[in-house]
């Protein structure tokens, strides 16, 4: 007989249930308020890093074009060998295994250890994609392209072979641009295009949205 008082086991069970409820409440609070503050800056930093990377590569490409009269061949970046980031940043791997040859030898237009795409596959050291071509007015273009958060390229070189004017080039790039308002891992690429006109003036098309 317990004189109407709850059994000891029942009281203990309620205390455990309350403790579990409070723990879940704290976890939910942390998830809702704290995790976004930690995760969003991480993802927000990568577009800014991509823009910085494109700026450095653009400078190198234009310097090369000034010296040689044309942008470097596509193979110089697209056939860039992928190696571990840790190896690439150390001197344990020969420079020739991960450098963009034309842009580093004999003139060093860039430091090969600083051109890895922020959106390269995990533990891979690889530059952004590079597409080069000419338009019907004699302009030459060079496009740097990053796959963005979904790690999948939407822009592909064959799609540009039939493009012959600046407006069509701009439209093709814009139609495949990544927009962060569509979600953290939505489709679309980051890009930066240089269009060198016959009069030596250069137009830029920037496709990196940074918030």
One Martini backbone bead per residue (centre of mass of N, CA, C, O) as a GRO file, in nm:
protein
  211
    1UNK     BB    1   0.096   0.036   0.023
    2UNK     BB    2   0.101   0.410  -0.083
    3UNK     BB    3  -0.110   0.641  -0.010
    4UNK     BB    4  -0.123   0.768  -0.317
    5UNK     BB    5   0.166   0.735  -0.395
    6UNK     BB    6   0.401   0.718  -0.606
    7UNK     BB    7   0.610   0.521  -0.723
    8UNK     BB    8   0.946   0.521  -0.738
    9UNK     BB    9   0.970   0.428  -1.035
   10UNK     BB   10   0.785   0.648  -1.152
   11UNK     BB   11   0.950   0.896  -1.069
   12UNK     BB   12   1.211   0.816  -1.217
   13UNK     BB   13   1.085   0.803  -1.500
   14UNK     BB   14   1.003   1.103  -1.511
   15UNK     BB   15   1.286   1.222  -1.480
   16UNK     BB   16   1.400   1.095  -1.734
   17UNK     BB   17   1.198   1.220  -1.934
   18UNK     BB   18   1.265   1.514  -1.867
   19UNK     BB   19   1.566   1.500  -1.935
   20UNK     BB   20   1.528   1.418  -2.230
   21UNK     BB   21   1.357   1.661  -2.314
   22UNK     BB   22   1.570   1.877  -2.245
   23UNK     BB   23   1.790   1.769  -2.430
   24UNK     BB   24   1.626   1.798  -2.695
   25UNK     BB   25   1.580   2.101  -2.666
   26UNK     BB   26   1.877   2.183  -2.680
   27UNK     BB   27   1.939   2.057  -2.955
   28UNK     BB   28   1.727   2.214  -3.115
   29UNK     BB   29   1.836   2.493  -3.049
   30UNK     BB   30   2.120   2.453  -3.165
   31UNK     BB   31   2.033   2.379  -3.453
   32UNK     BB   32   1.869   2.643  -3.516
   33UNK     BB   33   2.093   2.872  -3.409
   34UNK     BB   34   2.400   2.758  -3.446
   35UNK     BB   35   2.461   2.596  -3.706
   36UNK     BB   36   2.418   2.821  -3.920
   37UNK     BB   37   2.656   3.001  -3.805
   38UNK     BB   38   2.869   2.777  -3.893
   39UNK     BB   39   2.791   2.691  -4.192
   40UNK     BB   40   2.746   2.947  -4.365
   41UNK     BB   41   3.036   3.065  -4.360
   42UNK     BB   42   3.163   2.824  -4.506
   43UNK     BB   43   2.997   2.857  -4.775
   44UNK     BB   44   3.045   3.167  -4.816
   45UNK     BB   45   3.361   3.152  -4.862
   46UNK     BB   46   3.390   3.006  -5.139
   47UNK     BB   47   3.307   3.224  -5.342
   48UNK     BB   48   3.532   3.420  -5.257
   49UNK     BB   49   3.764   3.225  -5.326
   50UNK     BB   50   3.689   3.197  -5.626
   51UNK     BB   51   3.722   3.492  -5.703
   52UNK     BB   52   4.019   3.510  -5.622
   53UNK     BB   53   4.119   3.293  -5.814
   54UNK     BB   54   4.023   3.424  -6.080
   55UNK     BB   55   4.191   3.681  -6.052
   56UNK     BB   56   4.470   3.544  -6.065
   57UNK     BB   57   4.430   3.390  -6.335
   58UNK     BB   58   4.360   3.632  -6.513
   59UNK     BB   59   4.630   3.771  -6.484
   60UNK     BB   60   4.793   3.539  -6.610
   61UNK     BB   61   4.648   3.522  -6.885
   62UNK     BB   62   4.702   3.818  -6.974
   63UNK     BB   63   5.009   3.808  -6.956
   64UNK     BB   64   5.044   3.584  -7.162
   65UNK     BB   65   4.902   3.731  -7.399
   66UNK     BB   66   5.097   3.968  -7.414
   67UNK     BB   67   5.351   3.782  -7.485
   68UNK     BB   68   5.187   3.571  -7.716
   69UNK     BB   69   4.887   3.662  -7.843
   70UNK     BB   70   4.758   3.435  -7.647
   71UNK     BB   71   4.606   3.206  -7.499
   72UNK     BB   72   4.640   2.937  -7.345
   73UNK     BB   73   4.606   2.623  -7.360
   74UNK     BB   74   4.386   2.401  -7.234
   75UNK     BB   75   4.585   2.174  -7.136
   76UNK     BB   76   4.726   2.338  -6.905
   77UNK     BB   77   4.462   2.278  -6.711
   78UNK     BB   78   4.290   2.016  -6.791
   79UNK     BB   79   4.574   1.830  -6.744
   80UNK     BB   80   4.590   1.857  -6.456
   81UNK     BB   81   4.723   1.707  -6.193
   82UNK     BB   82   4.594   1.513  -5.937
   83UNK     BB   83   4.646   1.579  -5.588
   84UNK     BB   84   4.715   1.601  -5.286
   85UNK     BB   85   4.708   1.869  -5.086
   86UNK     BB   86   4.941   1.795  -4.899
   87UNK     BB   87   5.144   1.747  -5.130
   88UNK     BB   88   5.116   2.017  -5.287
   89UNK     BB   89   5.209   2.197  -5.025
   90UNK     BB   90   5.455   2.045  -5.055
   91UNK     BB   91   5.793   1.897  -5.138
   92UNK     BB   92   5.727   1.577  -5.196
   93UNK     BB   93   5.643   1.685  -5.478
   94UNK     BB   94   5.691   1.740  -5.784
   95UNK     BB   95   5.614   2.014  -5.964
   96UNK     BB   96   5.540   1.862  -6.238
   97UNK     BB   97   5.274   1.714  -6.111
   98UNK     BB   98   5.114   2.026  -6.045
   99UNK     BB   99   5.155   2.203  -6.300
  100UNK     BB  100   5.123   2.472  -6.516
  101UNK     BB  101   5.342   2.476  -6.751
  102UNK     BB  102   5.306   2.740  -6.926
  103UNK     BB  103   5.253   2.924  -6.651
  104UNK     BB  104   5.562   2.831  -6.519
  105UNK     BB  105   5.718   2.778  -6.805
  106UNK     BB  106   5.970   2.989  -6.768
  107UNK     BB  107   5.733   3.166  -6.671
  108UNK     BB  108   5.589   3.293  -6.369
  109UNK     BB  109   5.250   3.366  -6.359
  110UNK     BB  110   5.229   3.149  -6.124
  111UNK     BB  111   5.133   2.963  -5.841
  112UNK     BB  112   5.061   2.625  -5.832
  113UNK     BB  113   4.973   2.626  -5.509
  114UNK     BB  114   4.713   2.856  -5.569
  115UNK     BB  115   4.486   2.692  -5.788
  116UNK     BB  116   4.271   2.564  -5.618
  117UNK     BB  117   3.960   2.459  -5.607
  118UNK     BB  118   3.722   2.490  -5.361
  119UNK     BB  119   3.541   2.259  -5.540
  120UNK     BB  120   3.701   2.032  -5.511
  121UNK     BB  121   3.754   1.739  -5.441
  122UNK     BB  122   3.822   1.569  -5.187
  123UNK     BB  123   4.166   1.566  -5.164
  124UNK     BB  124   4.195   1.767  -5.411
  125UNK     BB  125   4.425   1.917  -5.654
  126UNK     BB  126   4.247   2.158  -5.850
  127UNK     BB  127   4.159   2.335  -6.103
  128UNK     BB  128   3.979   2.501  -6.294
  129UNK     BB  129   3.818   2.523  -6.559
  130UNK     BB  130   3.919   2.553  -6.919
  131UNK     BB  131   3.808   2.781  -7.181
  132UNK     BB  132   3.877   2.813  -7.535
  133UNK     BB  133   3.821   3.081  -7.789
  134UNK     BB  134   3.642   3.208  -8.082
  135UNK     BB  135   3.513   3.474  -8.265
  136UNK     BB  136   3.393   3.626  -8.553
  137UNK     BB  137   3.547   3.911  -8.468
  138UNK     BB  138   3.833   3.792  -8.328
  139UNK     BB  139   3.779   3.714  -8.060
  140UNK     BB  140   3.907   3.607  -7.744
  141UNK     BB  141   3.842   3.340  -7.511
  142UNK     BB  142   3.833   3.292  -7.142
  143UNK     BB  143   3.728   3.024  -6.923
  144UNK     BB  144   3.640   3.004  -6.586
  145UNK     BB  145   3.547   2.700  -6.395
  146UNK     BB  146   3.317   2.609  -6.138
  147UNK     BB  147   3.100   2.365  -5.998
  148UNK     BB  148   3.035   2.400  -5.718
  149UNK     BB  149   2.856   2.247  -5.461
  150UNK     BB  150   2.777   1.987  -5.657
  151UNK     BB  151   3.044   1.903  -5.827
  152UNK     BB  152   2.911   1.988  -6.119
  153UNK     BB  153   2.935   2.036  -6.449
  154UNK     BB  154   2.755   2.243  -6.683
  155UNK     BB  155   2.995   2.342  -6.828
  156UNK     BB  156   3.089   2.263  -7.171
  157UNK     BB  157   3.293   2.283  -7.434
  158UNK     BB  158   3.104   2.189  -7.677
  159UNK     BB  159   2.891   2.428  -7.637
  160UNK     BB  160   3.110   2.654  -7.762
  161UNK     BB  161   3.174   2.581  -8.067
  162UNK     BB  162   2.891   2.737  -8.178
  163UNK     BB  163   2.998   3.007  -8.074
  164UNK     BB  164   3.023   3.358  -8.233
  165UNK     BB  165   2.916   3.555  -7.998
  166UNK     BB  166   2.887   3.748  -7.720
  167UNK     BB  167   2.585   3.713  -7.651
  168UNK     BB  168   2.583   3.400  -7.657
  169UNK     BB  169   2.797   3.362  -7.444
  170UNK     BB  170   2.653   3.509  -7.211
  171UNK     BB  171   2.396   3.332  -7.217
  172UNK     BB  172   2.531   3.057  -7.163
  173UNK     BB  173   2.648   3.132  -6.889
  174UNK     BB  174   2.391   3.235  -6.740
  175UNK     BB  175   2.226   2.958  -6.770
  176UNK     BB  176   2.475   2.818  -6.568
  177UNK     BB  177   2.440   2.972  -6.312
  178UNK     BB  178   2.495   3.010  -5.986
  179UNK     BB  179   2.237   3.023  -5.720
  180UNK     BB  180   2.208   3.048  -5.377
  181UNK     BB  181   1.883   3.080  -5.364
  182UNK     BB  182   1.844   2.761  -5.460
  183UNK     BB  183   2.066   2.646  -5.280
  184UNK     BB  184   2.351   2.492  -5.160
  185UNK     BB  185   2.315   2.235  -5.404
  186UNK     BB  186   2.271   2.352  -5.666
  187UNK     BB  187   2.280   2.424  -5.974
  188UNK     BB  188   2.571   2.535  -6.115
  189UNK     BB  189   2.820   2.780  -6.199
  190UNK     BB  190   3.124   2.922  -6.180
  191UNK     BB  191   3.251   3.226  -6.348
  192UNK     BB  192   3.515   3.358  -6.577
  193UNK     BB  193   3.537   3.597  -6.842
  194UNK     BB  194   3.752   3.656  -7.125
  195UNK     BB  195   3.744   3.925  -7.378
  196UNK     BB  196   3.953   3.963  -7.653
  197UNK     BB  197   3.998   4.206  -7.860
  198UNK     BB  198   4.153   4.322  -8.144
  199UNK     BB  199   4.215   4.610  -7.977
  200UNK     BB  200   4.291   4.483  -7.671
  201UNK     BB  201   4.044   4.476  -7.533
  202UNK     BB  202   3.868   4.384  -7.217
  203UNK     BB  203   3.624   4.163  -7.122
  204UNK     BB  204   3.398   4.088  -6.844
  205UNK     BB  205   3.249   3.785  -6.695
  206UNK     BB  206   3.073   3.758  -6.394
  207UNK     BB  207   2.987   3.431  -6.211
  208UNK     BB  208   3.003   3.543  -5.894
  209UNK     BB  209   2.819   3.497  -5.606
  210UNK     BB  210   2.840   3.722  -5.323
  211UNK     BB  211   2.723   3.753  -4.970
   0.00000   0.00000   0.00000
